[in-house]
Amino acid sequence: MRRFARTLPAMVCVLFLAACAAYQTTPRPEITYAHKSPISLNVRSLVVQSSYQAPGQPPNVEHRFAIPPATIVERWAHERLRTIGTSGTALFTVLSAPVTAQPMPVTKGFVGAFRIESEEKLTITLEAQLEILDESGKRVRLASTRVTKSREMEEGLTADEKQLFWAELTKLAMDSFDTEMERAIQQYLSEWVL
C-alpha cells in the first residue's frame, strides 16, 4: 500500500503530461511569401490598404479565422512588392476577401448514422488591384486579379481541426493569388517592373 502511495503522484504526473501532449494544437501552415523574389517597381513609395469590410455574419465566416484572408493579402503586398524608384506611388488595395459557408445535404436515417459526410462547402474569393499613381495622385496604370477556391469540410471536426482546414484553404487560395497577381503585374505594369 505504501509503495502504491509513493508511485501515485508519479502516475498522476505521467497521465497529466500525456493529456497535455494529446491536447496540443495542430500546427497550421504558415502563409508567407517573403521567401520569393520581390517584384521591384519603379516608384518611390508603396501604399497598402483594404476596402473590404467583413459582414461578420452568415453566410460569411472569415471572422472566425485565426488570421482573416484580407490580412494575409495585405501581408503579401508588403512581402512581394518593393519600391526602387524616385517618383510615383504604387497603391495596392484589397477589394474583396470573403469566405462563405454553404451547408451540405445530410443523409438521414440508418445509412446516414454510419457515414461521414461533408458538413459545409467553403468558398474563398480574393480580389485586389495594384495602381500606379503619378506625382499628382492620378492613376496611370492598373493591374488586378480575382481568384476563387472552394473545398468541402467534413462533419465532426474539432475547433482546432476547423482552424487547420481554414488555414489550408486560405493557403490554397493565396498560392493561386500569388501566381495570378504576379502575372497581371508583369502583363499590365511591365513599364514599371525592374
C-alpha positions as CSV (number, residue, x, y, z in Angstrom):
1,M,0.0,0.0,0.0
2,R,2.9,2.4,0.9
3,R,4.5,1.6,-2.5
4,F,1.3,2.5,-4.3
5,A,1.0,5.8,-2.3
6,R,4.6,6.6,-3.3
7,T,4.0,5.9,-7.0
8,L,0.6,7.5,-7.3
9,P,2.0,11.1,-7.7
10,A,4.4,9.9,-10.4
11,M,1.5,8.2,-12.2
12,V,-0.7,11.3,-12.0
13,C,2.2,13.4,-13.5
14,V,2.6,10.9,-16.4
15,L,-1.1,10.9,-17.1
16,F,-1.2,14.7,-16.9
17,L,1.7,15.1,-19.4
18,A,0.2,12.6,-21.7
19,A,-3.1,14.5,-21.7
20,C,-1.3,17.8,-22.4
21,A,0.6,16.3,-25.3
22,A,-2.7,14.9,-26.8
23,Y,-4.3,18.4,-26.4
24,Q,-1.6,20.3,-28.3
25,T,-2.9,22.3,-31.1
26,T,-2.3,21.1,-34.7
27,P,0.3,23.2,-36.4
28,R,-1.1,25.4,-39.1
29,P,0.7,26.1,-42.4
30,E,2.5,29.5,-42.3
31,I,1.3,31.6,-45.1
32,T,4.2,33.8,-46.2
33,Y,5.8,34.9,-49.5
34,A,8.8,36.5,-48.0
35,H,11.0,33.7,-49.4
36,K,10.0,34.6,-53.0
37,S,11.9,37.1,-55.2
38,P,10.4,40.5,-54.7
39,I,8.7,42.3,-57.5
40,S,10.6,45.6,-57.9
41,L,8.6,48.6,-59.0
42,N,10.0,51.8,-60.4
43,V,8.1,54.0,-58.0
44,R,9.1,55.9,-54.8
45,S,6.5,54.6,-52.4
46,L,4.1,51.8,-51.7
47,V,0.7,52.2,-50.0
48,V,-1.2,49.1,-48.9
49,Q,-4.9,49.3,-47.9
50,S,-8.1,47.3,-47.8
51,S,-11.6,48.5,-48.8
52,Y,-13.1,45.2,-47.8
53,Q,-15.4,45.1,-44.7
54,A,-16.3,41.6,-43.4
55,P,-20.0,41.3,-42.7
56,G,-19.4,39.3,-39.5
57,Q,-22.5,37.1,-40.0
58,P,-23.6,34.1,-42.1
59,P,-23.0,33.0,-44.8
60,N,-19.7,34.8,-44.2
61,V,-17.3,33.0,-41.9
62,E,-13.9,34.8,-42.4
63,H,-14.3,36.5,-39.0
64,R,-13.8,33.0,-37.4
65,F,-10.4,32.6,-38.9
66,A,-7.3,33.0,-36.8
67,I,-6.0,35.4,-39.4
68,P,-8.6,36.8,-41.9
69,P,-7.7,36.3,-45.5
70,A,-7.8,40.1,-46.1
71,T,-4.9,40.5,-43.7
72,I,-2.9,37.8,-45.5
73,V,-3.4,39.5,-48.8
74,E,-2.1,42.8,-47.3
75,R,0.9,40.9,-45.9
76,W,1.5,39.5,-49.5
77,A,1.8,43.1,-50.8
78,H,4.4,44.0,-48.1
79,E,6.4,40.8,-48.7
80,R,6.4,40.7,-52.5
81,L,6.4,44.4,-53.7
82,R,9.5,46.6,-53.5
83,T,9.9,50.2,-54.5
84,I,13.2,51.3,-56.0
85,G,12.2,54.4,-58.0
86,T,12.3,58.1,-57.4
87,S,8.8,59.2,-58.2
88,G,5.2,57.9,-58.2
89,T,3.3,55.6,-55.9
90,A,2.2,52.0,-56.1
91,L,-1.3,51.7,-54.4
92,F,-2.3,48.2,-53.5
93,T,-5.9,47.7,-52.5
94,V,-7.6,44.6,-51.2
95,L,-11.0,44.8,-52.9
96,S,-12.7,41.7,-51.6
97,A,-11.7,38.7,-49.3
98,P,-14.9,36.9,-48.3
99,V,-15.2,33.3,-47.1
100,T,-18.7,31.9,-47.4
101,A,-20.1,28.6,-46.0
102,Q,-22.8,26.7,-47.7
103,P,-24.5,23.8,-45.7
104,M,-24.3,20.5,-47.5
105,P,-27.2,18.0,-47.6
106,V,-27.0,15.2,-45.0
107,T,-28.1,11.6,-45.4
108,K,-30.7,10.8,-42.9
109,G,-31.8,7.5,-41.3
110,F,-29.7,4.4,-40.6
111,V,-27.3,4.9,-43.5
112,G,-26.6,8.5,-42.5
113,A,-25.7,7.4,-39.0
114,F,-22.7,5.4,-40.3
115,R,-21.5,7.8,-42.9
116,I,-19.0,10.7,-42.6
117,E,-20.2,13.4,-44.9
118,S,-19.4,17.0,-45.8
119,E,-20.8,19.5,-43.3
120,E,-20.4,22.6,-45.5
121,K,-18.7,23.9,-48.6
122,L,-16.5,26.9,-48.0
123,T,-15.6,29.3,-50.8
124,I,-12.9,31.9,-50.5
125,T,-12.6,34.8,-53.0
126,L,-9.6,37.1,-53.1
127,E,-9.6,40.2,-55.2
128,A,-7.0,43.0,-55.3
129,Q,-5.6,45.7,-57.5
130,L,-2.3,47.5,-57.9
131,E,-2.4,51.0,-59.3
132,I,0.5,53.2,-60.4
133,L,-0.1,56.8,-59.5
134,D,1.8,59.8,-60.7
135,E,3.1,62.6,-58.5
136,S,-0.3,64.3,-58.6
137,G,-2.1,61.1,-57.4
138,K,-3.6,60.4,-60.8
139,R,-3.9,56.8,-61.8
140,V,-1.5,56.0,-64.7
141,R,-2.0,52.2,-65.0
142,L,-3.8,49.3,-63.2
143,A,-3.3,45.6,-62.7
144,S,-5.9,43.4,-60.9
145,T,-6.7,39.8,-60.2
146,R,-9.5,37.7,-58.7
147,V,-9.3,34.1,-57.6
148,T,-11.9,31.8,-56.1
149,K,-11.3,28.4,-54.3
150,S,-13.7,26.0,-52.7
151,R,-13.4,22.9,-50.5
152,E,-15.9,20.8,-48.6
153,M,-15.3,20.4,-44.9
154,E,-16.3,17.1,-43.4
155,E,-18.6,16.9,-40.3
156,G,-17.4,16.3,-36.8
157,L,-14.2,18.3,-36.9
158,T,-12.9,19.9,-33.6
159,A,-12.4,23.6,-33.3
160,D,-8.7,23.1,-33.8
161,E,-9.2,20.9,-36.9
162,K,-11.5,23.6,-38.4
163,Q,-8.8,26.2,-37.9
164,L,-6.4,23.9,-39.7
165,F,-8.9,23.3,-42.6
166,W,-9.5,27.1,-42.9
167,A,-5.7,27.8,-42.9
168,E,-5.2,25.2,-45.7
169,L,-8.0,26.6,-47.8
170,T,-6.5,30.1,-47.3
171,K,-3.1,28.9,-48.4
172,L,-4.6,27.2,-51.5
173,A,-6.3,30.5,-52.5
174,M,-3.2,32.6,-51.7
175,D,-0.9,30.5,-53.7
176,S,-3.2,31.0,-56.7
177,F,-3.5,34.7,-55.9
178,D,0.3,35.0,-55.8
179,T,0.7,33.4,-59.2
180,E,-2.1,35.4,-60.9
181,M,-1.3,38.8,-59.3
182,E,2.4,38.5,-60.4
183,R,1.2,37.6,-63.9
184,A,-1.1,40.6,-64.0
185,I,1.7,42.9,-62.8
186,Q,4.1,41.6,-65.4
187,Q,1.5,41.9,-68.2
188,Y,-0.1,45.3,-67.4
189,L,2.6,47.1,-65.4
190,S,5.7,45.9,-67.3
191,E,6.9,49.5,-67.8
192,W,7.2,49.9,-64.0
193,V,8.7,46.4,-63.2
194,L,12.5,46.4,-62.9
